[in-house]
């Protein structure tokens, strides 16, 4: 029983660390997806304003 008392704090800290890292990575993933959507919208708007085609050289 003393093994559980010795290992429990490390397990709890490990779980807290895991949840914190998981939430950080999920937030980063969501931010990158939102940035990609915003960039795609901006590119779409810019191509419509420019006539849709790039000028030939």
PDB file of N, CA, C and O in Angstrom:
ATOM      1  N   UNK A   1       0.819  -1.200   0.000  1.00  0.00           N
ATOM      2  CA  UNK A   1       0.000   0.000   0.000  1.00  0.00           C
ATOM      3  C   UNK A   1       0.861   1.260   0.000  1.00  0.00           C
ATOM      4  O   UNK A   1       0.455   2.299  -0.522  1.00  0.00           O
ATOM      5  N   UNK A   2       2.039   1.161   0.584  1.00  0.00           N
ATOM      6  CA  UNK A   2       2.898   2.352   0.615  1.00  0.00           C
ATOM      7  C   UNK A   2       3.422   2.709  -0.779  1.00  0.00           C
ATOM      8  O   UNK A   2       3.785   3.858  -1.030  1.00  0.00           O
ATOM      9  N   UNK A   3       3.461   1.717  -1.694  1.00  0.00           N
ATOM     10  CA  UNK A   3       3.892   2.011  -3.063  1.00  0.00           C
ATOM     11  C   UNK A   3       2.925   2.974  -3.747  1.00  0.00           C
ATOM     12  O   UNK A   3       3.338   3.858  -4.498  1.00  0.00           O
ATOM     13  N   UNK A   4       1.641   2.790  -3.479  1.00  0.00           N
ATOM     14  CA  UNK A   4       0.640   3.684  -4.065  1.00  0.00           C
ATOM     15  C   UNK A   4       0.818   5.094  -3.521  1.00  0.00           C
ATOM     16  O   UNK A   4       0.724   6.064  -4.273  1.00  0.00           O
ATOM     17  N   UNK A   5       1.073   5.216  -2.238  1.00  0.00           N
ATOM     18  CA  UNK A   5       1.267   6.534  -1.631  1.00  0.00           C
ATOM     19  C   UNK A   5       2.518   7.212  -2.182  1.00  0.00           C
ATOM     20  O   UNK A   5       2.571   8.438  -2.285  1.00  0.00           O
ATOM     21  N   UNK A   6       3.508   6.426  -2.531  1.00  0.00           N
ATOM     22  CA  UNK A   6       4.744   6.986  -3.069  1.00  0.00           C
ATOM     23  C   UNK A   6       4.574   7.378  -4.540  1.00  0.00           C
ATOM     24  O   UNK A   6       5.083   8.415  -4.965  1.00  0.00           O
ATOM     25  N   UNK A   7       3.873   6.567  -5.309  1.00  0.00           N
ATOM     26  CA  UNK A   7       3.738   6.806  -6.742  1.00  0.00           C
ATOM     27  C   UNK A   7       2.591   7.747  -7.108  1.00  0.00           C
ATOM     28  O   UNK A   7       2.620   8.351  -8.180  1.00  0.00           O
ATOM     29  N   UNK A   8       1.595   7.884  -6.257  1.00  0.00           N
ATOM     30  CA  UNK A   8       0.415   8.696  -6.575  1.00  0.00           C
ATOM     31  C   UNK A   8       0.751  10.146  -6.927  1.00  0.00           C
ATOM     32  O   UNK A   8       0.220  10.650  -7.917  1.00  0.00           O
ATOM     33  N   UNK A   9       1.603  10.845  -6.172  1.00  0.00           N
ATOM     34  CA  UNK A   9       1.899  12.234  -6.544  1.00  0.00           C
ATOM     35  C   UNK A   9       2.523  12.362  -7.939  1.00  0.00           C
ATOM     36  O   UNK A   9       2.192  13.280  -8.688  1.00  0.00           O
ATOM     37  N   UNK A  10       3.412  11.453  -8.276  1.00  0.00           N
ATOM     38  CA  UNK A  10       4.031  11.498  -9.604  1.00  0.00           C
ATOM     39  C   UNK A  10       3.010  11.227 -10.701  1.00  0.00           C
ATOM     40  O   UNK A  10       3.044  11.867 -11.752  1.00  0.00           O
ATOM     41  N   UNK A  11       2.119  10.299 -10.468  1.00  0.00           N
ATOM     42  CA  UNK A  11       1.086   9.984 -11.451  1.00  0.00           C
ATOM     43  C   UNK A  11       0.153  11.174 -11.625  1.00  0.00           C
ATOM     44  O   UNK A  11      -0.209  11.517 -12.751  1.00  0.00           O
ATOM     45  N   UNK A  12      -0.239  11.803 -10.530  1.00  0.00           N
ATOM     46  CA  UNK A  12      -1.138  12.959 -10.605  1.00  0.00           C
ATOM     47  C   UNK A  12      -0.467  14.112 -11.343  1.00  0.00           C
ATOM     48  O   UNK A  12      -1.092  14.743 -12.196  1.00  0.00           O
ATOM     49  N   UNK A  13       0.780  14.394 -11.032  1.00  0.00           N
ATOM     50  CA  UNK A  13       1.500  15.467 -11.722  1.00  0.00           C
ATOM     51  C   UNK A  13       1.655  15.126 -13.202  1.00  0.00           C
ATOM     52  O   UNK A  13       1.524  16.003 -14.056  1.00  0.00           O
ATOM     53  N   UNK A  14       1.929  13.878 -13.506  1.00  0.00           N
ATOM     54  CA  UNK A  14       2.032  13.454 -14.901  1.00  0.00           C
ATOM     55  C   UNK A  14       0.724  13.639 -15.649  1.00  0.00           C
ATOM     56  O   UNK A  14       0.730  14.082 -16.797  1.00  0.00           O
ATOM     57  N   UNK A  15      -0.393  13.308 -15.022  1.00  0.00           N
ATOM     58  CA  UNK A  15      -1.697  13.498 -15.658  1.00  0.00           C
ATOM     59  C   UNK A  15      -2.012  14.975 -15.865  1.00  0.00           C
ATOM     60  O   UNK A  15      -2.542  15.354 -16.910  1.00  0.00           O
ATOM     61  N   UNK A  16      -1.696  15.799 -14.893  1.00  0.00           N
ATOM     62  CA  UNK A  16      -1.917  17.243 -15.040  1.00  0.00           C
ATOM     63  C   UNK A  16      -1.081  17.778 -16.200  1.00  0.00           C
ATOM     64  O   UNK A  16      -1.573  18.565 -17.009  1.00  0.00           O
ATOM     65  N   UNK A  17       0.170  17.357 -16.284  1.00  0.00           N
ATOM     66  CA  UNK A  17       1.046  17.775 -17.380  1.00  0.00           C
ATOM     67  C   UNK A  17       0.480  17.319 -18.720  1.00  0.00           C
ATOM     68  O   UNK A  17       0.474  18.082 -19.687  1.00  0.00           O
ATOM     69  N   UNK A  18       0.002  16.067 -18.779  1.00  0.00           N
ATOM     70  CA  UNK A  18      -0.555  15.529 -20.021  1.00  0.00           C
ATOM     71  C   UNK A  18      -1.775  16.327 -20.468  1.00  0.00           C
ATOM     72  O   UNK A  18      -1.895  16.667 -21.645  1.00  0.00           O
ATOM     73  N   UNK A  19      -2.691  16.633 -19.526  1.00  0.00           N
ATOM     74  CA  UNK A  19      -3.874  17.420 -19.884  1.00  0.00           C
ATOM     75  C   UNK A  19      -3.491  18.827 -20.329  1.00  0.00           C
ATOM     76  O   UNK A  19      -4.083  19.364 -21.266  1.00  0.00           O
ATOM     77  N   UNK A  20      -2.511  19.424 -19.667  1.00  0.00           N
ATOM     78  CA  UNK A  20      -2.076  20.770 -20.051  1.00  0.00           C
ATOM     79  C   UNK A  20      -1.477  20.762 -21.453  1.00  0.00           C
ATOM     80  O   UNK A  20      -1.807  21.622 -22.270  1.00  0.00           O
ATOM     81  N   UNK A  21      -0.610  19.809 -21.740  1.00  0.00           N
ATOM     82  CA  UNK A  21       0.004  19.737 -23.064  1.00  0.00           C
ATOM     83  C   UNK A  21      -1.037  19.433 -24.139  1.00  0.00           C
ATOM     84  O   UNK A  21      -0.968  19.975 -25.242  1.00  0.00           O
ATOM     85  N   UNK A  22      -1.992  18.576 -23.826  1.00  0.00           N
ATOM     86  CA  UNK A  22      -3.051  18.253 -24.785  1.00  0.00           C
ATOM     87  C   UNK A  22      -3.859  19.498 -25.120  1.00  0.00           C
ATOM     88  O   UNK A  22      -4.173  19.739 -26.286  1.00  0.00           O
ATOM     89  N   UNK A  23      -4.198  20.292 -24.106  1.00  0.00           N
ATOM     90  CA  UNK A  23      -4.985  21.501 -24.379  1.00  0.00           C
ATOM     91  C   UNK A  23      -4.165  22.531 -25.155  1.00  0.00           C
ATOM     92  O   UNK A  23      -4.710  23.234 -26.006  1.00  0.00           O
ATOM     93  N   UNK A  24      -2.879  22.630 -24.877  1.00  0.00           N
ATOM     94  CA  UNK A  24      -2.019  23.555 -25.620  1.00  0.00           C
ATOM     95  C   UNK A  24      -1.940  23.141 -27.089  1.00  0.00           C
ATOM     96  O   UNK A  24      -2.070  23.980 -27.979  1.00  0.00           O
ATOM     97  N   UNK A  25      -1.726  21.852 -27.342  1.00  0.00           N
ATOM     98  CA  UNK A  25      -1.634  21.382 -28.727  1.00  0.00           C
ATOM     99  C   UNK A  25      -2.961  21.528 -29.462  1.00  0.00           C
ATOM    100  O   UNK A  25      -2.976  21.864 -30.646  1.00  0.00           O
ATOM    101  N   UNK A  26      -4.078  21.278 -28.772  1.00  0.00           N
ATOM    102  CA  UNK A  26      -5.385  21.461 -29.412  1.00  0.00           C
ATOM    103  C   UNK A  26      -5.636  22.928 -29.732  1.00  0.00           C
ATOM    104  O   UNK A  26      -6.178  23.242 -30.792  1.00  0.00           O
ATOM    105  N   UNK A  27      -5.253  23.827 -28.837  1.00  0.00           N
ATOM    106  CA  UNK A  27      -5.423  25.256 -29.096  1.00  0.00           C
ATOM    107  C   UNK A  27      -4.555  25.686 -30.274  1.00  0.00           C
ATOM    108  O   UNK A  27      -4.990  26.478 -31.109  1.00  0.00           O
ATOM    109  N   UNK A  28      -3.336  25.171 -30.344  1.00  0.00           N
ATOM    110  CA  UNK A  28      -2.443  25.504 -31.456  1.00  0.00           C
ATOM    111  C   UNK A  28      -3.011  24.996 -32.777  1.00  0.00           C
ATOM    112  O   UNK A  28      -2.969  25.693 -33.791  1.00  0.00           O
ATOM    113  N   UNK A  29      -3.537  23.788 -32.756  1.00  0.00           N
ATOM    114  CA  UNK A  29      -4.132  23.211 -33.967  1.00  0.00           C
ATOM    115  C   UNK A  29      -5.325  24.042 -34.431  1.00  0.00           C
ATOM    116  O   UNK A  29      -5.469  24.317 -35.622  1.00  0.00           O
ATOM    117  N   UNK A  30      -6.171  24.438 -33.498  1.00  0.00           N
ATOM    118  CA  UNK A  30      -7.340  25.260 -33.845  1.00  0.00           C
ATOM    119  C   UNK A  30      -6.911  26.612 -34.386  1.00  0.00           C
ATOM    120  O   UNK A  30      -7.507  27.127 -35.332  1.00  0.00           O
ATOM    121  N   UNK A  31      -5.879  27.187 -33.786  1.00  0.00           N
ATOM    122  CA  UNK A  31      -5.386  28.486 -34.245  1.00  0.00           C
ATOM    123  C   UNK A  31      -4.820  28.386 -35.658  1.00  0.00           C
ATOM    124  O   UNK A  31      -5.061  29.264 -36.485  1.00  0.00           O
ATOM    125  N   UNK A  32      -4.070  27.324 -35.938  1.00  0.00           N
ATOM    126  CA  UNK A  32      -3.521  27.149 -37.286  1.00  0.00           C
ATOM    127  C   UNK A  32      -4.625  26.933 -38.314  1.00  0.00           C
ATOM    128  O   UNK A  32      -4.526  27.428 -39.436  1.00  0.00           O
ATOM    129  N   UNK A  33      -5.675  26.202 -37.949  1.00  0.00           N
ATOM    130  CA  UNK A  33      -6.799  26.003 -38.866  1.00  0.00           C
ATOM    131  C   UNK A  33      -7.520  27.319 -39.134  1.00  0.00           C
ATOM    132  O   UNK A  33      -7.883  27.604 -40.275  1.00  0.00           O
ATOM    133  N   UNK A  34      -7.729  28.121 -38.097  1.00  0.00           N
ATOM    134  CA  UNK A  34      -8.392  29.414 -38.277  1.00  0.00           C
ATOM    135  C   UNK A  34      -7.536  30.339 -39.132  1.00  0.00           C
ATOM    136  O   UNK A  34      -8.060  31.065 -39.976  1.00  0.00           O
ATOM    137  N   UNK A  35      -6.237  30.319 -38.923  1.00  0.00           N
ATOM    138  CA  UNK A  35      -5.324  31.142 -39.723  1.00  0.00           C
ATOM    139  C   UNK A  35      -5.358  30.711 -41.188  1.00  0.00           C
ATOM    140  O   UNK A  35      -5.349  31.555 -42.084  1.00  0.00           O
ATOM    141  N   UNK A  36      -5.398  29.411 -41.433  1.00  0.00           N
ATOM    142  CA  UNK A  36      -5.460  28.911 -42.811  1.00  0.00           C
ATOM    143  C   UNK A  36      -6.770  29.326 -43.478  1.00  0.00           C
ATOM    144  O   UNK A  36      -6.775  29.702 -44.650  1.00  0.00           O
ATOM    145  N   UNK A  37      -7.884  29.260 -42.737  1.00  0.00           N
ATOM    146  CA  UNK A  37      -9.168  29.702 -43.299  1.00  0.00           C
ATOM    147  C   UNK A  37      -9.137  31.184 -43.620  1.00  0.00           C
ATOM    148  O   UNK A  37      -9.598  31.600 -44.683  1.00  0.00           O
ATOM    149  N   UNK A  38      -8.595  31.989 -42.707  1.00  0.00           N
ATOM    150  CA  UNK A  38      -8.519  33.432 -42.934  1.00  0.00           C
ATOM    151  C   UNK A  38      -7.627  33.739 -44.132  1.00  0.00           C
ATOM    152  O   UNK A  38      -7.944  34.620 -44.932  1.00  0.00           O
ATOM    153  N   UNK A  39      -6.522  33.026 -44.259  1.00  0.00           N
ATOM    154  CA  UNK A  39      -5.615  33.237 -45.388  1.00  0.00           C
ATOM    155  C   UNK A  39      -6.284  32.842 -46.699  1.00  0.00           C
ATOM    156  O   UNK A  39      -6.127  33.529 -47.708  1.00  0.00           O
ATOM    157  N   UNK A  40      -7.028  31.741 -46.690  1.00  0.00           N
ATOM    158  CA  UNK A  40      -7.730  31.310 -47.905  1.00  0.00           C
ATOM    159  C   UNK A  40      -8.796  32.330 -48.307  1.00  0.00           C
ATOM    160  O   UNK A  40      -8.970  32.614 -49.493  1.00  0.00           O
ATOM    161  N   UNK A  41      -9.507  32.880 -47.321  1.00  0.00           N
ATOM    162  CA  UNK A  41     -10.505  33.908 -47.628  1.00  0.00           C
ATOM    163  C   UNK A  41      -9.845  35.156 -48.203  1.00  0.00           C
ATOM    164  O   UNK A  41     -10.349  35.749 -49.156  1.00  0.00           O
ATOM    165  N   UNK A  42      -8.723  35.548 -47.624  1.00  0.00           N
ATOM    166  CA  UNK A  42      -8.009  36.729 -48.115  1.00  0.00           C
ATOM    167  C   UNK A  42      -7.490  36.488 -49.532  1.00  0.00           C
ATOM    168  O   UNK A  42      -7.576  37.376 -50.381  1.00  0.00           O
ATOM    169  N   UNK A  43      -6.959  35.314 -49.790  1.00  0.00           N
ATOM    170  CA  UNK A  43      -6.478  34.990 -51.139  1.00  0.00           C
ATOM    171  C   UNK A  43      -7.630  34.993 -52.139  1.00  0.00           C
ATOM    172  O   UNK A  43      -7.484  35.464 -53.267  1.00  0.00           O
ATOM    173  N   UNK A  44      -8.770  34.465 -51.717  1.00  0.00           N
ATOM    174  CA  UNK A  44      -9.939  34.440 -52.592  1.00  0.00           C
ATOM    175  C   UNK A  44     -10.403  35.854 -52.915  1.00  0.00           C
ATOM    176  O   UNK A  44     -10.709  36.166 -54.065  1.00  0.00           O
ATOM    177  N   UNK A  45     -10.453  36.707 -51.896  1.00  0.00           N
ATOM    178  CA  UNK A  45     -10.854  38.096 -52.115  1.00  0.00           C
ATOM    179  C   UNK A  45      -9.875  38.818 -53.025  1.00  0.00           C
ATOM    180  O   UNK A  45     -10.288  39.570 -53.908  1.00  0.00           O
ATOM    181  N   UNK A  46      -8.586  38.597 -52.819  1.00  0.00           N
ATOM    182  CA  UNK A  46      -7.567  39.259 -53.635  1.00  0.00           C
ATOM    183  C   UNK A  46      -7.621  38.797 -55.086  1.00  0.00           C
ATOM    184  O   UNK A  46      -7.430  39.599 -56.000  1.00  0.00           O
ATOM    185  N   UNK A  47      -7.879  37.513 -55.302  1.00  0.00           N
ATOM    186  CA  UNK A  47      -7.940  37.033 -56.685  1.00  0.00           C
ATOM    187  C   UNK A  47      -9.187  37.562 -57.385  1.00  0.00           C
ATOM    188  O   UNK A  47      -9.148  37.811 -58.590  1.00  0.00           O
ATOM    189  N   UNK A  48     -10.291  37.741 -56.664  1.00  0.00           N
ATOM    190  CA  UNK A  48     -11.499  38.309 -57.269  1.00  0.00           C
ATOM    191  C   UNK A  48     -11.279  39.775 -57.632  1.00  0.00           C
ATOM    192  O   UNK A  48     -11.740  40.240 -58.674  1.00  0.00           O
ATOM    193  N   UNK A  49     -10.571  40.501 -56.765  1.00  0.00           N
ATOM    194  CA  UNK A  49     -10.313  41.917 -57.022  1.00  0.00           C
ATOM    195  C   UNK A  49      -9.341  42.092 -58.184  1.00  0.00           C
ATOM    196  O   UNK A  49      -9.416  43.083 -58.910  1.00  0.00           O
ATOM    197  N   UNK A  50      -8.436  41.144 -58.363  1.00  0.00           N
ATOM    198  CA  UNK A  50      -7.431  41.251 -59.420  1.00  0.00           C
ATOM    199  C   UNK A  50      -7.947  40.717 -60.752  1.00  0.00           C
ATOM    200  O   UNK A  50      -7.208  40.716 -61.737  1.00  0.00           O
ATOM    201  N   UNK A  51      -9.161  40.277 -60.803  1.00  0.00           N
ATOM    202  CA  UNK A  51      -9.709  39.778 -62.056  1.00  0.00           C
ATOM    203  C   UNK A  51      -9.639  38.275 -62.184  1.00  0.00           C
ATOM    204  O   UNK A  51     -10.052  37.724 -63.204  1.00  0.00           O
ATOM    205  N   UNK A  52      -9.135  37.609 -61.190  1.00  0.00           N
ATOM    206  CA  UNK A  52      -9.109  36.159 -61.203  1.00  0.00           C
ATOM    207  C   UNK A  52      -7.898  35.547 -61.864  1.00  0.00           C
ATOM    208  O   UNK A  52      -7.568  34.398 -61.572  1.00  0.00           O
ATOM    209  N   UNK A  53      -7.229  36.254 -62.730  1.00  0.00           N
ATOM    210  CA  UNK A  53      -6.069  35.706 -63.432  1.00  0.00           C
ATOM    211  C   UNK A  53      -4.851  36.557 -63.125  1.00  0.00           C
ATOM    212  O   UNK A  53      -4.950  37.744 -62.814  1.00  0.00           O
ATOM    213  N   UNK A  54      -3.722  35.923 -63.222  1.00  0.00           N
ATOM    214  CA  UNK A  54      -2.486  36.684 -63.136  1.00  0.00           C
ATOM    215  C   UNK A  54      -2.107  37.086 -64.547  1.00  0.00           C
ATOM    216  O   UNK A  54      -2.307  36.300 -65.474  1.00  0.00           O
ATOM    217  N   UNK A  55      -1.576  38.261 -64.744  1.00  0.00           N
ATOM    218  CA  UNK A  55      -1.242  38.703 -66.102  1.00  0.00           C
ATOM    219  C   UNK A  55      -0.135  37.848 -66.704  1.00  0.00           C
ATOM    220  O   UNK A  55       0.800  37.448 -66.011  1.00  0.00           O
ATOM    221  N   UNK A  56      -0.250  37.574 -67.993  1.00  0.00           N
ATOM    222  CA  UNK A  56       0.767  36.792 -68.700  1.00  0.00           C
ATOM    223  C   UNK A  56       1.968  37.681 -68.980  1.00  0.00           C
ATOM    224  O   UNK A  56       1.834  38.885 -69.195  1.00  0.00           O
ATOM    225  N   UNK A  57       3.136  37.067 -68.972  1.00  0.00           N
ATOM    226  CA  UNK A  57       4.367  37.830 -69.211  1.00  0.00           C
ATOM    227  C   UNK A  57       4.771  37.741 -70.651  1.00  0.00           C
ATOM    228  O   UNK A  57       5.784  38.320 -71.044  1.00  0.00           O
TER     229      UNK A  57
END
